[in-house]
């Protein structure tokens, strides 16, 4: 693998910017009229500098002109609120360019970005280990970081009494964010290599994933096992399934929250039982938001109803209005899933665009003897997993550097295709 010129001392400023802009989402300066994240203090002053130095690319103008046009039309047609649209559109406009400008400023050095993203995931995992040990030793300051972050809390439950979330708000969010590092760790252990991490560091990352007690993190681990083998041969598929069954069995029997979600999912999807035990949890959040997405897509199939409109769609189509006798409005803004939110807000055009990027950037077979090609494949697989997990479980367009992940994934695929022309 080729990861040259990545020393910390030479790239200190870049690493600091990367860490602050991606992993500081657990602290906000104020909530109203919108959530002002800590990293905006970095993004806002750097943005005009990046624009002056790097210009505005044509694709950026086209995409945001289109999104702006669709959004305004839907505000006029009362499918969205003007302020909600401006808030989401403006936020994405700024954050997307910030990450594009950052990549451009560093000459599209995707290896540098990917290397330090993974290293920072290891830092988060190291904090996760401190969290675990501190909890077992009953040292509160070591595992409860609510005194540092105002959008963070200890999540009780899991295999040891708490679910590991490091410095991020939720265990599932933590599991998604470190997915690229998880892929590398699994690959290291299977192939006995030391790509970015040594075997002990790789084990540390995987321990964190297991102790999140998060269904989506476990799904990510399964994807990592399958993709890291470079093949879907029966023995590897069997190995991945065995690991999944073991994790499922342990979680179902020893993690109460996991058991409740599985039982609720069965009650909703199979038994069609909308009693309180099946609806007052995240399984119903997914079920309800998928229903909202389906209804919205049925009425606005091609263009959707504009950025930020999922909240309005929720109020129109939510099952809570007809099936529940109590207020239940979790994930009203982001749909708990990027796929769900894209269905509602961008319609089929948005979905096709995102799936095109997924297909375009995915690299399956490379020349095993070519380290350059192998590096492209490593980046592709790692980021493919985090994007798939985000489509399934995380609906915020801007959270934890998602635009950066899309940019690196796309340009990595583009560079690979250029290399093989």
C-alpha positions in Angstrom: 0.0 0.0 0.0 1.3 3.5 -0.9 0.8 6.0 1.9 3.7 8.4 1.6 4.2 11.9 3.0 1.7 11.4 5.7 3.8 12.3 8.7 1.9 14.1 11.6 4.4 16.9 11.9 4.1 17.9 8.3 0.4 17.6 8.2 -0.5 18.9 11.7 -2.8 21.7 10.5 -4.6 19.4 8.1 -5.1 16.8 10.7 -6.5 19.4 13.2 -8.9 20.7 10.5 -10.0 17.1 9.7 -10.6 16.1 13.3 -12.5 19.3 14.1 -14.7 19.3 11.0 -15.6 15.6 11.3 -15.5 14.4 14.9 -16.7 17.4 17.0 -20.4 16.9 16.3 -21.2 16.2 20.0 -20.8 19.9 20.9 -23.1 22.7 19.7 -23.0 26.4 20.6 -26.8 26.9 20.3 -29.9 25.0 19.2 -32.2 27.8 17.9 -33.1 28.8 15.3 -30.8 25.9 14.1 -28.1 23.7 15.7 -24.8 25.6 15.4 -22.1 22.9 15.7 -18.7 23.7 17.1 -16.9 23.0 13.8 -18.8 25.8 12.1 -16.4 28.1 13.9 -13.7 26.6 11.7 -15.7 26.2 8.5 -17.1 29.7 8.2 -13.8 31.7 8.3 -12.0 29.1 6.1 -14.8 29.0 3.5 -14.0 32.3 1.7 -10.3 31.5 1.7 -11.0 28.2 0.0 -13.3 29.7 -2.5 -10.8 32.4 -3.5 -7.9 29.8 -3.8 -9.8 27.0 -5.5 -12.8 28.6 -7.3 -16.2 27.0 -7.7 -16.5 23.9 -9.9 -19.2 23.7 -12.6 -20.7 20.5 -11.1 -21.2 22.3 -7.8 -23.1 25.1 -9.5 -25.3 22.7 -11.5 -26.2 20.5 -8.5 -27.0 23.3 -6.2 -28.9 25.3 -8.8 -31.1 22.3 -9.4 -31.6 21.6 -5.7 -32.4 25.3 -5.2 -35.0 25.3 -8.0 -36.7 22.1 -6.8 -36.7 23.4 -3.2 -38.3 26.8 -4.1 -41.0 25.1 -6.2 -41.9 22.9 -3.3 -42.0 25.8 -0.9 -44.4 27.6 -3.3 -46.5 24.4 -3.5 -46.6 24.1 0.3 -44.7 20.9 0.5 -42.0 22.4 2.6 -41.4 25.4 4.9 -39.2 28.2 3.6 -37.0 28.5 6.7 -36.5 24.7 6.8 -35.5 24.6 3.2 -33.1 27.6 3.6 -31.5 26.0 6.7 -30.8 22.6 5.1 -30.0 23.9 1.6 -27.7 26.6 3.0 -26.0 24.2 5.4 -25.3 21.7 2.7 -24.2 24.4 0.3 -21.5 25.5 2.8 -20.4 22.2 4.2 -20.2 20.5 0.8 -18.0 23.3 -0.7 -15.8 23.4 2.5 -14.9 19.7 2.0 -14.4 20.1 -1.8 -12.2 23.1 -1.2 -10.2 21.2 1.4 -9.6 18.4 -1.0 -8.7 20.8 -3.7 -6.4 22.8 -1.5 -4.4 19.6 -0.8 -4.2 18.8 -4.5 -6.7 15.9 -4.3 -4.3 13.9 -2.2 -7.0 11.2 -1.4 -4.4 8.9 0.2 -3.5 11.6 2.7 -7.1 12.3 3.6 -8.0 8.6 3.9 -4.9 7.8 5.9 -5.6 10.4 8.5 -9.3 9.8 8.6 -8.5 6.2 9.6 -5.9 7.3 12.1 -8.4 9.6 13.7 -10.9 6.7 13.8 -8.2 4.9 15.8 -7.9 7.8 18.2 -11.7 7.6 18.7 -11.3 3.8 19.3 -8.6 4.5 21.8 -10.9 6.8 23.7 -13.5 4.1 23.5 -11.1 1.7 25.2 -10.6 4.3 27.9 -14.3 4.6 28.2 -14.7 0.8 28.7 -11.9 0.5 31.3 -13.0 3.5 33.2 -16.6 2.2 33.4 -15.3 -1.2 34.7 -13.2 0.7 37.3 -16.2 3.0 38.1 -14.2 6.1 37.2 -16.9 8.4 36.0 -14.8 11.1 34.5 -13.1 8.5 32.3 -16.4 7.2 30.7 -18.9 10.0 31.1 -17.9 12.9 28.8 -21.1 15.0 29.2 -19.0 17.6 31.1 -17.2 18.2 27.8 -19.9 17.7 25.2 -23.5 19.1 25.4 -24.9 16.8 22.8 -23.5 13.6 24.3 -24.6 11.2 27.0 -23.8 7.8 28.5 -25.8 5.1 26.8 -26.7 2.4 29.3 -26.9 -1.3 28.4 -24.7 -3.3 26.1 -22.5 -6.2 27.0 -20.7 -4.5 29.9 -23.3 -2.1 31.2 -22.7 0.8 28.8 -22.7 0.9 25.0 -19.4 2.4 23.7 -19.8 5.7 21.8 -16.4 7.3 22.4 -16.9 11.1 21.8 -19.8 10.7 19.4 -23.5 11.1 20.4 -24.6 7.5 19.7 -23.1 4.0 19.5 -24.6 3.5 16.1 -23.1 6.8 14.9 -19.7 5.7 16.3 -20.0 2.3 14.6 -20.7 4.0 11.2 -18.0 6.6 11.4 -15.2 4.1 12.2 -16.4 1.6 9.5 -13.4 2.4 7.2 -11.0 1.6 10.1 -13.0 -1.5 10.9 -12.6 -2.7 7.3 -8.8 -2.1 7.4 -8.6 -3.9 10.8 -10.5 -6.9 9.6 -8.3 -7.0 6.4 -5.2 -6.8 8.5 -6.2 -9.7 10.8 -7.4 -11.9 7.9 -4.4 -11.2 5.6 -1.8 -10.8 8.5 -0.8 -7.3 7.3 -0.2 -4.0 9.0 -2.0 -1.5 6.7 -2.2 1.8 8.7 -2.7 -0.2 11.9 -0.8 -3.0 13.6 -2.6 -6.1 14.8 -3.1 -4.8 18.3 -4.6 -1.6 17.0 -6.8 -3.5 14.6 -8.1 -5.6 17.5 -8.8 -2.5 19.5 -11.0 -1.1 16.7 -12.9 -4.3 16.4 -13.5 -4.6 20.2 -15.0 -1.1 20.0 -17.4 -2.2 17.3 -18.5 -5.2 19.3 -19.1 -3.2 22.4 -21.2 -0.6 20.7 -23.9 -3.3 20.8 -25.3 -1.6 17.7 -27.1 -3.6 15.0 -25.8 -1.3 12.2 -22.2 -1.6 13.5 -22.5 -5.4 13.4 -23.9 -5.2 9.9 -20.8 -3.1 9.0 -18.6 -5.7 10.6 -20.2 -8.4 8.4 -19.7 -6.2 5.3 -16.1 -5.7 6.3 -15.5 -9.5 6.5 -17.1 -10.2 3.2 -15.3 -7.4 1.3 -11.9 -7.8 2.9 -11.7 -11.4 1.5 -11.9 -10.0 -2.0 -14.4 -12.7 -2.9 -17.8 -14.1 -2.0 -16.7 -17.7 -1.9 -18.8 -20.0 0.1 -16.3 -20.5 2.9 -15.9 -16.8 3.5 -19.6 -16.2 3.3 -20.1 -19.0 5.8 -17.4 -17.5 8.1 -19.1 -14.1 7.9 -22.5 -15.7 8.7 -21.2 -17.6 11.6 -19.7 -14.4 13.1 -23.0 -12.7 12.5 -25.0 -15.5 14.1 -22.7 -15.5 17.2 -22.9 -11.7 17.6 -26.7 -11.9 17.1 -27.1 -14.7 19.7 -24.9 -12.9 22.3 -26.6 -9.5 21.7 -30.1 -11.0 21.8 -29.5 -12.9 25.0 -27.4 -10.3 26.9 -28.2 -6.9 25.5 -31.8 -6.0 26.5 -32.1 -3.1 24.0 -31.1 -5.3 21.1 -33.6 -8.0 22.2 -36.4 -5.3 22.4 -35.6 -4.1 18.9 -35.6 -7.5 17.4 -38.8 -8.4 19.1 -40.4 -5.1 18.1 -39.2 -5.6 14.4 -40.9 -9.0 14.4 -44.0 -7.6 15.9 -44.2 -4.7 13.4 -43.1 -6.4 10.1 -44.5 -9.9 10.7 -47.3 -9.8 13.3 -48.5 -6.2 12.4 -48.8 -5.5 16.1 -48.8 -1.8 16.8 -48.9 -2.1 20.6 -46.8 0.2 22.7 -44.0 -2.4 23.2 -43.4 -2.5 19.5 -43.8 1.2 18.7 -41.9 3.0 21.5 -38.4 2.2 20.0 -36.1 2.6 17.0 -37.7 -0.3 15.1 -40.9 1.6 14.8 -38.9 4.7 13.8 -37.5 2.9 10.8 -40.9 1.3 10.0 -42.7 4.6 10.2 -40.1 6.6 8.2 -40.1 3.9 5.5 -43.9 4.3 5.3 -43.5 8.1 5.1 -40.9 7.8 2.3 -43.2 5.4 0.3 -46.2 7.7 0.6 -44.1 10.8 -0.3 -42.4 9.0 -3.2 -45.8 7.9 -4.5 -47.0 11.5 -4.6 -43.8 13.1 -5.7 -41.8 10.3 -7.5 -39.3 12.2 -9.6 -38.1 15.4 -7.9 -39.2 14.7 -4.3 -40.3 17.6 -2.1 -37.0 19.5 -1.6 -34.2 19.6 0.9 -35.5 19.7 4.5 -39.0 18.6 3.6 -39.0 15.2 5.5 -40.3 17.0 8.5 -43.3 18.2 6.6 -43.8 14.8 5.1 -43.6 13.3 8.5 -46.5 15.5 9.7 -48.6 14.4 6.6 -47.9 10.7 6.5 -46.7 9.5 9.9 -48.5 6.4 11.2 -48.4 8.1 14.6 -51.3 10.2 13.5 -53.6 7.3 13.0 -52.2 4.2 14.9 -50.8 5.6 18.2 -52.5 7.2 21.2 -49.3 9.1 22.3 -46.9 11.6 20.8 -44.0 9.9 19.0 -41.8 12.1 16.8 -38.3 10.7 16.8 -36.1 11.4 13.8 -38.7 13.7 12.4 -36.1 15.8 10.5 -33.7 13.2 9.0 -35.8 10.1 8.7 -33.2 8.0 10.6 -31.8 6.9 7.2 -30.2 8.7 4.2 -32.1 6.4 1.9 -35.4 7.3 3.5 -34.6 11.0 3.4 -33.5 10.9 -0.3 -36.8 9.2 -1.2 -38.7 12.0 0.4 -36.6 15.0 -0.4 -35.0 14.2 -3.8 -37.2 11.5 -5.3 -36.0 9.0 -7.9 -33.6 11.5 -9.4 -31.7 11.9 -6.1 -31.7 8.2 -5.5 -30.4 7.4 -9.0 -27.7 10.0 -8.6 -26.4 8.6 -5.2 -26.6 5.0 -6.4 -24.7 6.0 -9.6 -21.9 7.4 -7.3 -21.9 4.1 -5.3 -21.5 2.1 -8.5 -19.0 4.4 -10.1 -16.7 4.5 -7.2 -16.8 0.8 -6.3 -13.6 -1.2 -7.3 -13.9 -5.0 -7.2 -11.0 -6.6 -8.9 -7.5 -5.2 -9.2 -4.0 -6.4 -10.1 -2.8 -8.0 -6.9 0.8 -7.1 -7.7 0.1 -3.4 -8.2 0.2 -1.6 -4.9 -1.3 1.6 -6.5 -4.4 -0.3 -7.6 -4.6 -2.1 -4.3 -4.6 1.3 -2.5 -7.5 2.5 -4.7 -9.4 -0.7 -3.9 -8.8 -0.3 -0.1 -10.2 3.2 -0.1 -13.1 2.2 -2.3 -14.2 -0.8 -0.1 -13.7 1.1 3.1 -15.8 4.1 2.0 -18.4 2.0 0.3 -19.2 0.4 3.6 -19.6 3.7 5.5 -21.9 5.0 2.7 -24.1 1.9 2.7 -24.4 2.1 6.5 -25.3 5.7 6.2 -28.0 5.0 3.7 -29.4 2.5 6.1 -29.2 4.3 9.4 -28.1 7.9 9.4 -30.1 10.7 7.7 -28.1 13.9 8.3 -26.5 15.1 5.0 -23.8 17.0 6.8 -23.0 15.0 10.0 -19.4 13.7 10.6 -18.0 14.8 7.2 -20.4 12.8 5.0 -19.9 15.1 1.9 -16.1 14.5 2.3 -16.7 10.7 2.2 -18.7 11.1 -1.0 -16.1 13.3 -2.6 -13.1 11.0 -1.7 -15.1 7.9 -2.8 -16.0 9.4 -6.1 -12.6 10.9 -7.0 -10.9 7.6 -5.9 -13.0 5.7 -8.4 -12.3 8.4 -11.1 -8.5 8.2 -10.5 -8.6 4.4 -10.6 -10.4 4.5 -14.0 -7.9 7.0 -15.3 -5.0 4.7 -14.1 -6.5 1.8 -16.1 -7.2 3.7 -19.4 
